[in-house]
Amino acid sequence: MSRRPVSWLDSVRTRLVVLFFAITATAIAFVYLYVVPQLSSRLETERLERLERQGGEELGRLRSAARRGLEQRELAALVRRTAADVDSRITLLGLREGEPAFVIADSELESEALDPEYPAAAGAAAANDVRSEVERVGGSRIGEAAFPVGGAVPGRGRAGAGRARAGGGEPGWVIVLSAPLDDVEANVALVRRRTLIAGGIALALSLLAAYVAAGYHARRLRRLESAAARVAEGDFSVPIPTGGNDEVRQLAETLDSMRRRLRGLESARRDFIANASHELRTPIASLGGFVELLDEDPEPDAASRREFVRTMRGQIERLTKLSTDLLDLSRLDADALTLRDEPIDLTGLAGEVAMEFAAAAERHDATVKVVAGGGEAHAQADRARAAQILRILVDNALKHTAPGTEIAISPASTATEARVTVSDDGPGIDPRSRDRIFDRFYTADSVSGSGLGLAIARELARAMGGDVILDPRRGRGASFSVILPPAGATEASPRGHLGAPA
């Protein structure tokens, strides 16, 4: 059996490695592109909120000074002292409608030059409420919180140029607290670098782990493939390895169970062919011998002719029965036997079978009787097949016992099962044969026959949800019990196809 080789790209190992790589890379990209920016944004927001809290707590004196009017120099000194207290830069801006903002005082500048643009200042003055923004100045990001003071700005001036007084009733002064966000950016950059380093290590480890794990499972699958190929080629002798404790082990156990079943079926097939050939050879050879005799003597005397006809009829009947048995077995093996699901009166059925064997029992100087248990006995099964099972058991009892034997058919039923027992007072079953008596083509050394009857009886009973068992019996005789589902049972037959009663 030729097998198409699996390319490297299509192998399980490659696919698992690629899958691990994709999952790990996606996780790293998610952290780097989403989580880290979220962290940066959160840290900036916390810094702006801290500036707003500081302004609300520490700028009271500065607001009062701006409203009552101070010398520019005094105001600048107060701004520097307050900035030192809050550890932030403080800028006092003047705003007039239609004019750009200008610096009145700055804790870090001695000139009116406005380096930052302070975008939060205009918003705070317009809304008369606190506003915070992040501004990029040069290569740095600056966090700013603007607090409106209110009042008119009478004029520009440098420190010491006069008095700066808020008045006139229109908003004009804004206090801005600002602090660089370099530490935030440094922390975020550190997180980014460590994320990349950790991600690279995790990616390498995941690829290595995926390669090793995929290789391990690939080797197990290759062993299963090799074992399955041997089974496909007809070699059922080598067990399939079942290491591990996962789904691959379950698959291996299933394949090994299939191998054992196929080995049994192959053995049964070979035995079947050998035994069937042997069983067919005897009657065919006998018929061939009679044909040769008739060819040599086309006009035998009347007595010889009658003997020829009787013997040939017996061989033909033997062939017919054997072919019927083989056909039944093949249908049972293929689950192609159609079974009816109907209530059966076992007592009546036992009586009918006993009547059928009355003549044969008389010729054998035996008796076949029905021993009723005193109550009704009913089963749920196929009536014709149940009768076939009883015929096989009674026929075996007549064939394998001495003249004068008494054969009893005893039907009974309970709420859980129905049972018909066929027993005799003959020599019983050889203990060496008890374990194999239901095997196909098995016959004891001193017994003639095809060895199919009991095998068919058991298979039929099991197909109807029951069984045929050899009862342990002390003393003389043999006892076989046919077990069937009780009347009214709703469980489906495990084998065969059940049809509704007509």
VEXDREN-2710 file (C-alpha; in Angstrom, 1 decimal):
% VEXDREN-2710
k/r/px/py/pz
1/MET/0.0/0.0/0.0
2/SER/1.7/3.2/-1.2
3/ARG/1.5/6.3/1.0
4/ARG/1.9/9.9/-0.1
5/PRO/4.8/11.5/1.8
6/VAL/3.9/14.5/3.9
7/SER/5.8/17.7/3.0
8/TRP/7.6/19.7/5.6
9/LEU/5.1/22.5/5.3
10/ASP/2.1/20.2/5.7
11/SER/3.5/18.4/8.7
12/VAL/1.9/18.5/12.2
13/ARG/5.1/19.8/13.7
14/THR/5.3/22.8/11.3
15/ARG/1.7/23.6/11.8
16/LEU/2.0/23.5/15.6
17/VAL/5.1/25.6/15.6
18/VAL/3.5/28.2/13.3
19/LEU/0.4/28.2/15.5
20/PHE/2.4/28.8/18.7
21/PHE/4.4/31.5/16.9
22/ALA/1.2/33.3/15.8
23/ILE/-0.4/33.1/19.2
24/THR/2.7/34.3/21.1
25/ALA/3.4/37.1/18.5
26/THR/-0.2/38.2/18.7
27/ALA/0.0/38.4/22.5
28/ILE/3.2/40.4/22.4
29/ALA/1.9/42.8/19.7
30/PHE/-1.3/43.3/21.8
31/VAL/0.8/44.2/24.8
32/TYR/3.1/46.5/22.9
33/LEU/0.5/48.2/20.7
34/TYR/-2.4/48.4/23.1
35/VAL/-1.5/47.8/26.7
36/VAL/1.7/50.0/26.7
37/PRO/0.0/53.0/25.1
38/GLN/-2.9/52.6/27.6
39/LEU/-0.3/52.6/30.4
40/SER/1.3/55.8/29.0
41/SER/-2.0/57.5/28.8
42/ARG/-2.9/56.5/32.3
43/LEU/0.3/57.8/33.7
44/GLU/-0.1/61.1/32.0
45/THR/-3.7/61.4/33.2
46/GLU/-2.5/60.7/36.8
47/ARG/0.2/63.4/36.5
48/LEU/-2.3/66.0/35.2
49/GLU/-4.7/65.0/38.1
50/ARG/-1.9/65.5/40.6
51/LEU/-1.2/69.0/39.1
52/GLU/-4.8/69.9/39.5
53/ARG/-4.9/68.7/43.1
54/GLN/-1.7/70.6/43.9
55/GLY/-3.2/73.7/42.3
56/GLY/-6.4/73.4/44.3
57/GLU/-4.5/73.0/47.6
58/GLU/-1.5/75.4/47.2
59/LEU/-2.5/78.3/45.0
60/GLY/-4.8/80.1/47.4
61/ARG/-2.2/82.7/48.4
62/LEU/-1.3/83.3/44.8
63/ARG/-4.9/83.9/43.8
64/SER/-5.4/86.3/46.7
65/ALA/-2.2/88.2/45.8
66/ALA/-3.2/88.4/42.2
67/ARG/-6.6/89.8/43.1
68/ARG/-5.5/92.5/45.6
69/GLY/-2.6/93.7/43.5
70/LEU/1.1/93.4/44.2
71/GLU/4.3/94.8/42.8
72/GLN/5.5/92.7/39.9
73/ARG/8.7/91.9/41.8
74/GLU/6.8/90.7/44.9
75/LEU/4.4/88.7/42.7
76/ALA/7.3/87.0/41.0
77/ALA/8.9/86.2/44.3
78/LEU/5.6/84.7/45.6
79/VAL/5.3/82.6/42.4
80/ARG/8.8/81.2/42.9
81/ARG/8.2/80.4/46.5
82/THR/4.9/78.7/45.7
83/ALA/6.5/76.7/42.9
84/ALA/9.2/75.5/45.3
85/ASP/6.4/74.3/47.7
86/VAL/4.6/72.4/45.0
87/ASP/7.7/71.2/43.2
88/SER/6.3/72.4/39.8
89/ARG/6.7/75.3/37.5
90/ILE/4.2/78.1/38.0
91/THR/3.5/80.6/35.3
92/LEU/1.1/83.6/35.8
93/LEU/-0.3/84.6/32.4
94/GLY/-2.2/87.6/31.3
95/LEU/-4.9/87.2/28.7
96/ARG/-6.7/89.9/26.7
97/GLU/-9.3/89.4/24.0
98/GLY/-7.7/89.4/20.6
99/GLU/-4.2/89.4/22.0
100/PRO/-1.8/86.5/22.6
101/ALA/-1.1/85.4/26.2
102/PHE/1.9/87.1/27.9
103/VAL/3.8/86.2/31.0
104/ILE/3.3/88.3/34.1
105/ALA/5.4/86.1/36.3
106/ASP/7.2/82.7/35.9
107/SER/9.0/80.6/38.5
108/GLU/11.6/79.7/35.9
109/LEU/11.7/82.7/33.5
110/GLU/12.8/86.3/34.0
111/SER/11.5/87.6/30.7
112/GLU/8.2/87.9/28.9
113/ALA/9.3/85.4/26.3
114/LEU/6.6/82.7/26.1
115/ASP/8.3/79.4/25.4
116/PRO/5.4/77.0/26.0
117/GLU/2.2/78.0/24.3
118/TYR/0.0/76.9/27.2
119/PRO/-3.0/75.7/25.3
120/ALA/-4.9/75.0/28.6
121/ALA/-4.8/78.7/29.6
122/ALA/-7.2/79.9/27.0
123/GLY/-9.6/77.1/27.7
124/ALA/-9.5/77.7/31.4
125/ALA/-10.1/81.5/30.9
126/ALA/-12.9/80.9/28.5
127/ALA/-14.7/78.3/30.6
128/ASN/-13.7/80.0/33.9
129/ASP/-12.7/76.5/35.1
130/VAL/-9.7/74.3/35.6
131/ARG/-8.3/72.8/32.3
132/SER/-5.3/70.4/31.8
133/GLU/-3.4/69.6/28.6
134/VAL/-0.2/67.9/27.5
135/GLU/2.0/70.1/25.3
136/ARG/5.2/69.2/23.4
137/VAL/7.9/71.7/23.7
138/GLY/11.0/70.9/21.8
139/GLY/11.6/67.3/22.3
140/SER/9.8/67.0/25.6
141/ARG/6.2/66.6/26.7
142/ILE/4.9/69.0/29.3
143/GLY/1.8/68.4/31.5
144/GLU/-0.1/71.7/32.3
145/ALA/-3.0/72.5/34.6
146/ALA/-4.5/76.0/34.2
147/PHE/-6.5/77.8/36.9
148/PRO/-8.4/81.0/36.0
149/VAL/-8.1/83.9/38.5
150/GLY/-10.3/86.4/36.9
151/GLY/-10.0/90.2/36.7
152/ALA/-8.7/92.7/34.1
153/VAL/-5.0/93.0/33.3
154/PRO/-4.2/96.7/33.2
155/GLY/-1.0/96.4/31.3
156/ARG/2.1/94.5/30.6
157/GLY/5.2/94.9/32.6
158/ARG/8.4/93.3/33.7
159/ALA/9.2/92.5/37.3
160/GLY/9.5/95.8/39.1
161/ALA/7.8/97.8/36.4
162/GLY/4.8/98.7/38.5
163/ARG/1.9/97.2/40.3
164/ALA/0.0/94.4/38.6
165/ARG/-3.6/94.5/39.7
166/ALA/-6.6/92.4/38.8
167/GLY/-9.7/94.5/38.3
168/GLY/-12.2/95.7/35.8
169/GLY/-14.5/92.6/36.1
170/GLU/-13.3/90.6/33.0
171/PRO/-11.3/87.4/33.2
172/GLY/-7.7/88.0/32.4
173/TRP/-5.2/86.2/34.7
174/VAL/-4.5/82.4/34.6
175/ILE/-2.2/80.5/36.8
176/VAL/-0.5/77.5/35.0
177/LEU/1.2/74.7/36.9
178/SER/3.4/72.6/34.6
179/ALA/5.8/69.7/35.0
180/PRO/7.8/67.7/32.4
181/LEU/6.6/64.2/31.6
182/ASP/10.1/62.9/31.0
183/ASP/9.9/60.5/33.8
184/VAL/6.6/59.1/32.4
185/GLU/8.1/58.7/29.0
186/ALA/11.2/57.1/30.5
187/ASN/9.1/54.6/32.4
188/VAL/7.0/53.9/29.4
189/ALA/10.1/53.4/27.2
190/LEU/11.5/51.1/29.8
191/VAL/8.3/49.1/29.8
192/ARG/8.4/49.0/26.0
193/ARG/12.0/47.7/26.0
194/ARG/11.3/45.1/28.6
195/THR/8.2/44.0/26.8
196/LEU/10.2/43.5/23.6
197/ILE/12.9/41.7/25.5
198/ALA/10.5/39.5/27.4
199/GLY/8.4/39.0/24.3
200/GLY/11.4/37.9/22.3
201/ILE/12.4/35.4/25.0
202/ALA/8.8/34.2/25.3
203/LEU/8.6/33.8/21.6
204/ALA/11.9/31.8/21.4
205/LEU/10.8/29.6/24.3
206/SER/7.3/29.1/22.8
207/LEU/8.9/28.1/19.5
208/LEU/11.3/25.7/21.2
209/ALA/8.5/24.2/23.3
210/ALA/6.2/23.9/20.3
211/TYR/9.0/22.2/18.3
212/VAL/9.7/19.7/21.1
213/ALA/6.0/19.0/21.9
214/ALA/5.1/18.8/18.2
215/GLY/8.0/16.5/17.6
216/TYR/7.0/14.2/20.4
217/HIS/3.4/14.0/19.2
218/ALA/4.5/13.6/15.6
219/ARG/6.7/10.6/16.6
220/ARG/3.7/9.1/18.3
221/LEU/1.5/9.7/15.3
222/ARG/4.1/8.2/13.0
223/ARG/4.2/5.1/15.2
224/LEU/0.5/4.9/14.9
225/GLU/0.7/5.4/11.2
226/SER/3.2/2.6/10.8
227/ALA/1.2/0.3/12.9
228/ALA/-2.0/1.1/11.0
229/ALA/-0.2/0.5/7.8
230/ARG/0.8/-3.0/9.0
231/VAL/-2.8/-3.7/9.8
232/ALA/-3.9/-2.4/6.4
233/GLU/-1.4/-4.8/4.9
234/GLY/-2.9/-7.7/6.8
235/ASP/-0.3/-8.0/9.6
236/PHE/-2.3/-8.2/12.9
237/SER/0.4/-9.7/15.1
238/VAL/2.2/-6.6/16.3
239/PRO/0.4/-4.6/19.1
240/ILE/-0.1/-0.9/18.5
241/PRO/1.8/1.2/21.0
242/THR/-0.4/3.0/23.5
243/GLY/1.9/5.3/25.5
244/GLY/0.8/8.6/27.1
245/ASN/-2.4/9.5/28.8
246/ASP/-4.2/11.8/26.3
247/GLU/-6.3/11.7/23.1
248/VAL/-3.5/10.1/21.1
249/ARG/-3.5/7.2/23.6
250/GLN/-7.3/6.9/23.2
251/LEU/-6.8/6.7/19.4
252/ALA/-4.1/4.1/19.8
253/GLU/-6.2/2.0/22.1
254/THR/-9.1/2.2/19.6
255/LEU/-6.8/1.2/16.8
256/ASP/-5.4/-1.7/18.8
257/SER/-8.9/-2.8/19.7
258/MET/-9.7/-2.7/16.0
259/ARG/-6.5/-4.7/15.3
260/ARG/-7.5/-7.4/17.8
261/ARG/-11.0/-7.6/16.3
262/LEU/-9.6/-7.8/12.8
263/ARG/-7.2/-10.5/13.9
264/GLY/-10.1/-12.4/15.4
265/LEU/-12.2/-11.9/12.3
266/GLU/-9.3/-13.0/10.1
267/SER/-8.7/-16.1/12.2
268/ALA/-12.5/-16.8/12.1
269/ARG/-12.5/-16.3/8.3
270/ARG/-9.7/-18.8/7.8
271/ASP/-11.3/-21.3/10.2
272/PHE/-14.6/-20.7/8.5
273/ILE/-13.1/-21.4/5.1
274/ALA/-11.2/-24.5/6.3
275/ASN/-14.2/-25.9/8.2
276/ALA/-16.7/-25.1/5.5
277/SER/-14.5/-26.7/2.9
278/HIS/-14.2/-29.8/5.1
279/GLU/-18.0/-29.9/5.8
280/LEU/-18.8/-29.4/2.1
281/ARG/-16.2/-31.9/0.9
282/THR/-17.8/-34.9/2.6
283/PRO/-21.3/-34.8/1.1
284/ILE/-20.0/-33.6/-2.2
285/ALA/-17.5/-36.5/-2.3
286/SER/-20.3/-38.9/-1.3
287/LEU/-22.6/-37.6/-4.1
288/GLY/-19.7/-37.9/-6.5
289/GLY/-19.1/-41.5/-5.5
290/PHE/-22.7/-42.4/-6.1
291/VAL/-22.6/-40.7/-9.5
292/GLU/-19.5/-42.8/-10.4
293/LEU/-21.3/-46.0/-9.2
294/LEU/-24.4/-45.1/-11.3
295/ASP/-22.1/-44.4/-14.3
296/GLU/-20.5/-47.9/-13.9
297/ASP/-23.8/-49.6/-13.3
298/PRO/-26.6/-47.6/-14.9
299/GLU/-29.3/-50.1/-14.1
300/PRO/-28.8/-51.2/-10.4
301/ASP/-31.3/-53.5/-8.8
302/ALA/-34.2/-52.1/-6.9
303/ALA/-32.7/-52.5/-3.5
304/SER/-29.4/-50.7/-4.5
305/ARG/-31.4/-48.0/-6.2
306/ARG/-33.4/-47.3/-3.1
307/GLU/-30.2/-47.2/-1.0
308/PHE/-28.6/-44.9/-3.5
309/VAL/-31.6/-42.5/-3.4
310/ARG/-31.9/-42.6/0.4
311/THR/-28.2/-41.9/0.9
312/MET/-28.1/-39.2/-1.8
313/ARG/-31.2/-37.5/-0.3
314/GLY/-29.5/-37.5/3.1
315/GLN/-26.4/-35.8/1.6
316/ILE/-28.5/-33.3/-0.2
317/GLU/-30.4/-32.5/3.0
318/ARG/-27.0/-32.1/4.8
319/LEU/-25.8/-29.7/2.1
320/THR/-29.0/-27.8/2.2
321/LYS/-28.9/-27.4/6.0
322/LEU/-25.2/-26.5/5.9
323/SER/-25.8/-23.8/3.3
324/THR/-28.7/-22.4/5.3
325/ASP/-26.6/-22.3/8.4
326/LEU/-23.8/-20.6/6.6
327/LEU/-26.2/-18.0/5.1
328/ASP/-27.6/-17.3/8.6
329/LEU/-24.2/-16.8/10.0
330/SER/-23.2/-14.5/7.2
331/ARG/-26.3/-12.4/7.7
332/LEU/-25.6/-12.2/11.5
333/ASP/-22.0/-11.2/10.9
334/ALA/-23.1/-8.5/8.5
335/ASP/-26.0/-7.3/10.8
336/ALA/-28.3/-7.9/7.8
337/LEU/-30.8/-10.1/9.6
338/THR/-34.3/-8.6/9.8
339/LEU/-35.9/-9.4/13.1
340/ARG/-39.5/-8.9/14.1
341/ASP/-40.3/-7.3/17.5
342/GLU/-43.4/-9.0/18.8
343/PRO/-44.8/-10.6/22.0
344/ILE/-44.4/-14.4/22.2
345/ASP/-46.3/-17.0/24.2
346/LEU/-43.3/-19.2/25.1
347/THR/-45.5/-22.0/26.5
348/GLY/-47.3/-22.3/23.2
349/LEU/-44.1/-22.0/21.2
350/ALA/-42.5/-24.8/23.2
351/GLY/-45.5/-27.0/22.6
352/GLU/-45.3/-26.4/18.8
353/VAL/-41.6/-27.3/18.8
354/ALA/-42.3/-30.4/20.9
355/MET/-44.9/-31.5/18.4
356/GLU/-42.6/-31.0/15.5
357/PHE/-40.1/-33.4/17.0
358/ALA/-42.6/-36.0/18.1
359/ALA/-41.9/-38.4/15.2
360/ALA/-38.1/-38.0/15.4
361/ALA/-38.3/-38.6/19.1
362/GLU/-40.3/-41.7/18.6
363/ARG/-37.8/-43.1/16.1
364/HIS/-35.1/-42.3/18.7
365/ASP/-37.1/-44.0/21.4
366/ALA/-37.1/-40.6/23.3
367/THR/-39.7/-38.2/24.6
368/VAL/-39.9/-34.4/24.2
369/LYS/-42.3/-32.8/26.7
370/VAL/-43.1/-29.3/27.8
371/VAL/-42.8/-28.6/31.6
372/ALA/-44.8/-25.5/32.4
373/GLY/-44.1/-23.6/35.6
374/GLY/-47.7/-23.0/36.4
375/GLY/-47.9/-19.5/35.0
376/GLU/-47.8/-17.7/31.7
377/ALA/-44.4/-17.2/30.1
378/HIS/-44.1/-14.4/27.5
379/ALA/-41.1/-12.8/25.7
380/GLN/-40.6/-9.9/23.3
381/ALA/-38.7/-11.2/20.3
382/ASP/-38.9/-12.7/16.8
383/ARG/-41.2/-15.7/17.0
384/ALA/-39.7/-17.6/14.0
385/ARG/-36.1/-17.1/15.2
386/ALA/-37.0/-18.1/18.8
387/ALA/-38.5/-21.3/17.4
388/GLN/-35.4/-21.8/15.3
389/ILE/-33.3/-21.6/18.5
390/LEU/-35.5/-24.2/20.3
391/ARG/-35.3/-26.5/17.3
392/ILE/-31.5/-26.4/17.3
393/LEU/-31.4/-27.2/21.0
394/VAL/-33.9/-30.1/20.8
395/ASP/-32.3/-31.5/17.7
396/ASN/-28.9/-31.5/19.4
397/ALA/-30.4/-33.2/22.4
398/LEU/-31.8/-36.0/20.2
399/LYS/-28.6/-36.4/18.2
400/HIS/-26.2/-36.5/21.1
401/THR/-28.1/-38.7/23.6
402/ALA/-28.7/-42.4/23.8
403/PRO/-32.2/-43.9/23.0
404/GLY/-34.7/-43.6/25.8
405/THR/-33.6/-40.0/26.7
406/GLU/-36.2/-37.6/28.1
407/ILE/-36.0/-34.1/26.8
408/ALA/-37.8/-31.3/28.7
409/ILE/-38.7/-27.8/27.4
410/SER/-39.3/-25.5/30.4
411/PRO/-40.6/-21.9/29.6
412/ALA/-40.7/-19.2/32.4
413/SER/-40.7/-15.5/32.6
414/THR/-40.3/-12.7/35.2
415/ALA/-40.5/-9.0/35.1
416/THR/-36.8/-8.7/34.0
417/GLU/-36.3/-11.7/31.6
418/ALA/-37.9/-14.6/29.8
419/ARG/-36.2/-18.0/29.8
420/VAL/-36.8/-21.3/28.0
421/THR/-34.6/-24.2/29.3
422/VAL/-34.0/-27.3/27.2
423/SER/-32.6/-30.1/29.3
424/ASP/-32.0/-33.9/28.9
425/ASP/-30.9/-36.8/31.1
426/GLY/-28.2/-37.9/28.7
427/PRO/-24.5/-38.2/29.3
428/GLY/-24.0/-34.4/29.5
429/ILE/-21.2/-32.2/28.1
430/ASP/-17.6/-33.2/28.3
431/PRO/-15.9/-30.7/30.7
432/ARG/-13.2/-30.2/28.1
433/SER/-15.8/-29.0/25.6
434/ARG/-17.8/-26.6/27.8
435/ASP/-15.6/-23.5/27.0
436/ARG/-15.7/-24.1/23.3
437/ILE/-19.2/-25.5/22.7
438/PHE/-20.5/-22.3/21.2
439/ASP/-17.5/-21.8/18.8
440/ARG/-18.3/-22.1/15.2
441/PHE/-17.5/-25.5/13.6
442/TYR/-16.5/-26.9/17.0
443/THR/-17.5/-30.6/17.5
444/ALA/-16.5/-33.1/20.1
445/ASP/-14.3/-35.9/18.9
446/SER/-17.1/-38.5/19.1
447/VAL/-19.9/-36.2/17.7
448/SER/-20.8/-35.8/14.1
449/GLY/-22.3/-32.6/12.6
450/SER/-21.2/-29.2/11.3
451/GLY/-20.7/-27.5/14.7
452/LEU/-22.7/-24.5/13.6
453/GLY/-26.0/-25.1/15.4
454/LEU/-25.2/-23.7/18.9
455/ALA/-23.2/-20.9/17.4
456/ILE/-26.2/-19.8/15.3
457/ALA/-28.5/-20.2/18.3
458/ARG/-26.4/-17.9/20.5
459/GLU/-25.9/-15.3/17.8
460/LEU/-29.7/-15.3/17.1
461/ALA/-30.5/-14.8/20.8
462/ARG/-28.0/-12.0/21.2
463/ALA/-29.3/-10.3/18.1
464/MET/-32.7/-10.2/19.9
465/GLY/-31.2/-8.8/23.1
466/GLY/-30.8/-12.1/24.8
467/ASP/-28.4/-15.0/25.0
468/VAL/-28.0/-18.8/25.1
469/ILE/-26.1/-20.2/28.0
470/LEU/-25.0/-23.7/29.1
471/ASP/-26.3/-24.1/32.6
472/PRO/-24.0/-25.7/35.2
473/ARG/-25.6/-29.0/36.0
474/ARG/-24.7/-31.6/38.5
475/GLY/-25.3/-35.3/37.7
476/ARG/-26.3/-36.5/34.2
477/GLY/-27.6/-34.5/31.3
478/ALA/-27.1/-31.1/29.7
479/SER/-29.2/-28.0/30.2
480/PHE/-29.3/-25.0/27.8
481/SER/-31.2/-21.8/28.6
482/VAL/-32.5/-19.4/26.0
483/ILE/-32.8/-15.9/27.7
484/LEU/-34.9/-13.3/25.9
485/PRO/-36.3/-9.9/26.8
486/PRO/-39.6/-10.1/28.7
487/ALA/-42.9/-9.1/27.0
488/GLY/-43.3/-5.4/26.8
489/ALA/-39.6/-4.6/26.9
490/THR/-38.8/-1.4/25.0
491/GLU/-35.0/-1.8/24.7
492/ALA/-33.9/-2.1/21.1
493/SER/-32.0/-5.2/20.0
494/PRO/-28.3/-4.6/20.0
495/ARG/-27.9/-6.3/16.6
496/GLY/-30.0/-6.9/13.6
497/HIS/-32.8/-4.8/12.3
498/LEU/-36.1/-4.9/14.2
499/GLY/-39.3/-4.6/12.3
500/ALA/-42.8/-4.0/13.7
501/PRO/-45.1/-7.1/13.9
502/ALA/-47.5/-7.5/11.0
END
